[in-house]
């Protein structure tokens, strides 16, 4: 009996096959040509969330001294105890956000979860910016910690899922690099 071969419109590939087609500018994925630029732009947009994470993690370093030096009548007084709480409460928000972020990511998807992560960042920063008392600053830091947890979970997951095998390591390293860039940005902006 002759073996019948089923032809496929998709080329046969294995893990050692190159992903690039002959023009070396696009990736062959299930017969569709996708430009590398789409992959890199998508990853770069998502890595902006990791930059926000870095900004939130580095924010307490310039924020605390500027609050302690503020002598205006409506300034929020910050002593050593308050400064310690301001620096550490973002991690408490991270615990809460970490528990919720996984459930949200599974129910609404990675991309929409990344979009939702902007809400705690904006809300927390608005609370900190317009704080009338120390408790508003504390609550703002907890809320931004929730945003940090969301982006810390969704960014590497999304980037890893959209990346091709060839670029997964490079784009995956972009998460940590983006966090460090965010920390650098907040330090550079608030240079005394």
N, C-alpha and C positions, 0 to 999 in steps of 0.2 A: 504494500500500500504506500503510495507516494505521500510524503509529508506536505501538507498544504501550508504555505506561508501567507500570513495575513499582512498585507502592506499597510503601512501607517504613514500618515502625513507628517508625523513627528520623527525627527532623526533619532536613531539609536545613540544613546550616550551612556557613559559610565562616569564614575567620579574622577577618572583621569582625563576625560575628554575636555577639550577647551570649551569655554562658554562663549568665546568670541567667534563671530562668523568671519568671512573673508575680508570685510572692510575694516575690521579691527576697531570699529567705533560703536558697535551695538552688541547686545547680548541676545543670544537665541534662547528663548524660553517658550517651550511648547508652540513653536512655529511663529511666535510673535516677536518682532524686533523691538526691544526696549532700549532706549538710550541710557548710557551710564549716567548722563547728567540728571535724568529723572530720579535715579536711585540716590545720587549724592545730594540733590536738592531736597528730596523727601527726608533724608537723614539729617541734613543741616537744619531744616525747619524743626524737626523733632528735638535736635540737640540744643535748640534755644531753651527748652525746658530745663535741661541740665545746667545751662548757664544761670538760669533763675535760681536753681538749687544752690549753686555756688554763691550767688549774691546773698541769699538768705542765710547761708551758713557763715559767711564772712561779715554780715551786717552788724553783729553785736560789737565787733572790735572798734569800728569808728563811731557807732551810735552811742555807746556808753560814755566815752569821754566827752562827746559833744553835749550830751544831756547833763553831765556833771558840771560842765563849764557854763551852761546856760543860766544867766542871771535875770532874765526877764521876769516880770511879776507873775505871769501865767505859766512859767516853766514847771515841769514835773520834777520834783526833787528826787535825785538818785544817789543813794549811799552805796556802801559796799555790799550790803545784803541784797538790795534791789538790783544792783549790777549783776550779781551772781545769778539771780532769778532770770533776768533778761537774757543772759547768755545761755542758760540751760533749758528754758521752757520750749524752745523749738524742738528739742528731742521728745518732749512729752507729746507735742502735736504729731511728731513722727510716728509714735507708737499708735496713737489713735488712727491716724491717716493710713498707716500700713495695714491695719486690720480691715479698714473699709475699702482701700484702693483695689485690692485683689478681687473683692466681690463686684465692685463697680466695673472693673476692667473685663471681667467675665460676662457681665450682663449687658453692657452697652458697647463694648469693643475698645480696642487700644486707642484709636485715633480720637474718639469722642471723650475718652477718659483724659487724654492729654489736654484736650480743649477745656474740659471741666476743671483741670488742675489750676487754671488761671484764676478761678473764682477765689480760692483761699489766699492766693498771693495778693490779689488786688484788695480783697476785704481786710486781710491782716495788715497790709501796709497803710491802708486808709485809717484803720484804727490807731496804728502807731503814730501816723502823721498828725492826726487831730486829737491826740490823747490829752485829756484834761486831768487825769490822775494816773498813778502807776498801774492800776488794775487794767486800764485800757491798753497799756503797753504790754502787760503780761498776756492778756487775751489775744492781742494782735500777734504776738510771737507764737502762741500755741496754734493759732489759725494758719500762720505761714508755715509752721511745721507740718501741718496736714498737707499743704501744697507740696512741700519738700518730699513727703512720703509718696504722694501720688506720682510725681515726676521721677523719683528714684526707682519706682517700680515699672512705670509704663515706658519710659524712654529706652532703657536697654532691651526690654522685651520687644517693643515695636521695631527698633533698629535691627535687632537680631533676626526678626521674622521677615523683614523686607529685603535683607541683604542676600546677595548671592554668596555661594561658598567662597568664591574668589576674594570678595571684599568684606566678608563678615568680621574678620579680625581687625582690619583697619577701621571700619565704621564702629565696631564695638568699643575700641579704645577711645573713640571720640567722646563717649559719655564721661569718662574720668577727666579727659582733657578739657571738656566743656565746663565741668564743675570747677576745675582749677582756674579757668579763664574767668568764670563768674566771681570767684574770690578775688582775683587780681583786679577786676573791674571795680569792685566796691572799694578796695583799698586805694586804687588810683584816683577815683572820683573824690574821695574824701581826704586827700592829702592836705595836711595842715599848712 
